[in-house]
Amino acid sequence: ISCWNPLQSLLSSMKQACEILTRDPEGGAARIPFETFSFLYSYLAGIDGEISETETEAFLQGIKEQADQHSGMVLIRHF
């Protein structure tokens, strides 16, 4: 029996978004600006409805702390 995990599904979507939106070369870190990541993550989490606003804010705060150490860029390995 497989349990659908909304967070894993969202993170998979975010990984794909990073790979599509990055300006890094193919096979690179797939970095995107935190603002872009935050907007997309918040939007998709809101549509999903399974992830609370509190969980979303806490997750994004952790990502922002890591992005701040990389010139404001989010790397896939951050999540």
C-alpha positions, 0 to 999 in steps of 0.5 A: 500500500502506497501513501501519498505524501503531499510534501514529497510531491511538492518537493518533486515539483520544486526540483523540476521547477529549479531544473527548468528555471535555472540559468546554470548549465545542464548538470549544474546546481540548478540554482534559482533565486529564493524569491522565485522559489518562495513564490512557487512553493507558497503557490503550490502549497496553497493549491495543495491544501494539505500543507499548513501555512505554518509548515510552509513558513517554517520550511521557507525560513530554513531554505532562506537561511541556506540561500542567504549563504549562497548569494540568495540562491536556492540549490536543490540540495537545500531541500 
